[in-house]
Amino acid sequence: MPRPKKLIPAYRLHKQSGQAIVTVSQNGVRKEMTLGKYDSPESKEEYQRVLTNLAAGRSSTEAPVDLTVNEL
């Protein structure tokens, strides 16, 4: 029996760099995002922003893209 998928991605330490990271998966593509120095208030704030974007269904890995008139 396969292990159930976690609904919330984990906040964890990247040992080599000392950075906080989180792995997000959207549309079948996994991406590790660095959040800043591990256990810092800034990295925890960025982690909360990523979780909020995931819950809202927005992509947390891409910057907003400007649309052209033709695309609209």
N, C-alpha and C positions, 0 to 999 in steps of 0.2 A: 504494500500500500504506500503510495507516494506521500511525502511530507507535505502538509498544507502550506500554501504560500502565505508569507507575512503581509499583512495589509499596510503596515507602517514601516518604511525603510529605517534601518538602524543608523544612529549617530555613532560613529566609531573613529578610532585613532589610526592614522597611517603612520606606522612606527618609524619609517625611514625619514620622513619629513617633519614629523611632529604636528601635522595638519589634521584637522577634523575632516572626515569625508562621509558622504552618503551616496549610495547607489540607487539611482532611479531607473525605472523601466517604463517606457512608453512606446506603444506601437511595436512591441517586440524587440526594441533596441535598449540595451542596458548602457548606462553612462555613469561613471563616478564623477562626483562634483566635489571640489575642495571648498571648505567653508571658512577657513581661517585657522588660526592657532587653536589647537585642541583645548577644550574646556574654558575658552574665553567667552565673555558675554556677546561679542560680535559674532562668533561662530554659532552660538546657540540661537541668536536672533536670525541669522541666515538659514539655519536649519528649520526654524518655525516658518519662515517665508516659503521655503521649498515645500514643506508639508501643506501649507495653505494653498499654494498653487496647484499641487497635486489633487487636493480635495475638491478644488473648484474646476478641475478638468483642464486647467491651462498647462502649457508646457513650461516646465521650470528650467529647462536646459537651453532654451533659445530666447534671444532678445526679440522684442516686438518688431515686426516687419512693416514698413510703410507700403501701403497698397497704391498701385497706379490706378488711373481712371479706368483703363481697360480691364483690370482685374476686378474692380468693384462692380 
